[in-house]
Amino acid sequence: MKKALASIALALLLAATLTAQERNFASGFGGEVNNNSEKGAAGGVVMASDFTFKKLPIAVGLSLALSTSGKGNGVLEPTGMFRWYFLGKRDGIFLQGDLGLVCIKDESKGKAFTDFLPLAGLRAGYRLNFLEAVYVEPYGRVGIPFIWGLGLMVGLRYQ
């Protein structure tokens, strides 16, 4: 699990380094409540980076979510995303498509990730930019296999 997390974090850092030079890059962290649990809800953390095109109200990026409902079980979600902003180039209401992988760690099956499933989802939210470099982003998402998720991201924009 540590190697997988380190590899994904390194990929996000590399993406941040390459795209920050273009000045259309954002990166943030947040929390999420979702249905990645056999019973009830799971809580977790999210890390994401995105690149917004200069003349188009669209963005592409990567995200990594880690959630657990306790008891040693957990879900890791590395995903790629495509985002469309309705009202502006880098903020406002957005609709996002997510594609990725769900890696499930079931403590009863051992310490490593044991099950891998494809992930597909839609996300809607609102990015509020302020102080020229900071954003806050509440969102909701639906999809397979996680069913639903609600989260809040806070991050920095490099423009």
C-alpha positions in Angstrom: 0.0 0.0 0.0 2.8 2.4 0.8 4.5 1.9 -2.6 1.2 2.5 -4.4 0.5 5.7 -2.4 4.1 6.9 -3.0 3.9 6.2 -6.7 0.6 8.1 -7.1 1.8 11.0 -4.9 5.0 11.2 -7.1 2.9 11.2 -10.3 0.8 14.1 -8.8 3.9 16.0 -7.8 5.4 15.5 -11.3 2.2 16.7 -12.9 2.3 19.8 -10.6 5.9 20.6 -11.5 5.2 20.3 -15.2 2.0 22.2 -15.3 2.8 24.9 -12.8 5.1 26.4 -15.4 2.0 27.0 -17.6 0.4 28.9 -14.7 -3.0 27.2 -15.2 -2.5 24.6 -12.4 -4.3 24.0 -9.2 -3.6 21.5 -6.4 -5.5 20.8 -3.2 -6.4 18.5 -0.3 -9.7 17.8 1.3 -12.0 15.4 3.1 -14.9 13.2 1.9 -17.7 11.1 3.2 -18.7 8.3 0.8 -20.3 4.9 0.5 -17.0 2.9 0.4 -18.2 0.7 3.2 -20.1 -2.5 3.6 -22.3 -0.9 6.2 -23.0 2.9 6.4 -20.6 5.5 5.3 -16.8 5.8 5.1 -14.6 8.9 5.7 -11.4 9.8 3.9 -9.0 12.2 2.5 -8.6 13.4 -1.1 -5.6 14.9 -3.0 -6.1 16.3 -6.5 -4.3 18.4 -9.1 -5.7 19.8 -12.3 -4.6 21.8 -15.4 -7.1 24.3 -16.9 -6.7 25.3 -20.5 -6.1 29.0 -21.1 -8.8 29.6 -23.7 -11.3 26.8 -22.9 -13.5 26.3 -19.8 -12.2 22.8 -19.3 -9.6 21.1 -17.1 -7.9 17.7 -16.9 -6.3 16.2 -13.8 -5.5 13.4 -11.4 -6.9 12.7 -8.0 -6.2 10.2 -5.2 -8.8 9.3 -2.5 -8.2 7.1 0.5 -11.2 6.2 2.6 -12.0 3.8 5.5 -14.8 2.8 7.7 -12.4 1.5 10.3 -11.5 -2.1 11.3 -8.4 -2.1 9.0 -10.3 -2.0 5.8 -9.8 0.7 3.2 -10.3 1.9 -0.3 -7.8 3.7 -2.5 -9.2 5.5 -5.6 -6.6 6.8 -8.1 -8.5 8.5 -10.9 -8.2 10.7 -13.9 -10.7 13.5 -14.5 -12.1 15.7 -17.2 -13.9 18.9 -16.0 -16.1 21.5 -17.7 -16.8 24.8 -16.1 -20.3 26.3 -16.9 -19.7 29.9 -15.9 -16.0 30.7 -16.2 -12.5 29.6 -17.2 -11.3 28.5 -13.7 -14.1 28.8 -11.3 -17.8 28.4 -10.7 -20.2 25.5 -11.3 -18.6 22.4 -12.9 -19.4 19.0 -14.1 -16.7 16.4 -14.0 -16.2 12.9 -15.4 -14.0 10.5 -13.4 -12.3 7.2 -14.6 -10.0 5.2 -12.5 -9.5 2.2 -10.3 -10.8 1.1 -6.9 -8.3 -0.8 -4.8 -9.9 -2.5 -1.8 -8.1 -3.6 1.2 -10.0 -6.2 3.2 -8.3 -7.0 6.5 -9.9 -10.5 6.6 -8.0 -11.3 3.3 -4.6 -10.1 4.4 -2.7 -6.8 4.6 -2.4 -6.0 0.9 -5.0 -4.7 -1.5 -6.9 -7.7 -2.7 -9.7 -6.5 -5.0 -9.4 -4.2 -7.9 -12.5 -2.7 -9.7 -12.9 -0.1 -12.5 -14.3 3.2 -11.3 -16.6 5.5 -13.4 -18.4 8.5 -12.0 -19.8 12.0 -12.4 -19.0 14.9 -10.1 -20.7 18.3 -9.7 -19.5 21.1 -7.6 -18.5 24.7 -7.3 -15.0 26.1 -7.2 -14.8 29.4 -5.4 -11.5 31.3 -6.0 -10.4 34.0 -3.6 -7.2 35.8 -2.5 -6.0 35.3 -6.1 -4.4 32.0 -5.3 -6.7 30.0 -3.0 -9.8 28.0 -3.8 -12.5 26.2 -1.9 -14.5 23.5 -3.6 -17.6 21.7 -2.3 -18.7 18.7 -4.5 -20.9 15.7 -4.7 -20.3 12.6 -6.8 -22.1 9.5 -8.0 -20.8 6.5 -9.7 -19.7 2.9 -9.7 -18.7 1.2 -7.4 -18.7 3.8 -4.7 -22.4 4.9 -5.3 -22.1 8.4 -3.7 -19.7 10.8 -2.1 -19.7 14.4 -0.6 -16.5 16.3 -0.1 -14.8 19.6 0.4 -11.4 20.6 -1.1 -9.1 23.5 -0.3 -6.1 24.3 -2.5 -3.8 26.7 -4.3 -4.0 27.9 -7.8 -0.9 28.8 -9.8 -1.8 31.4 -12.5 
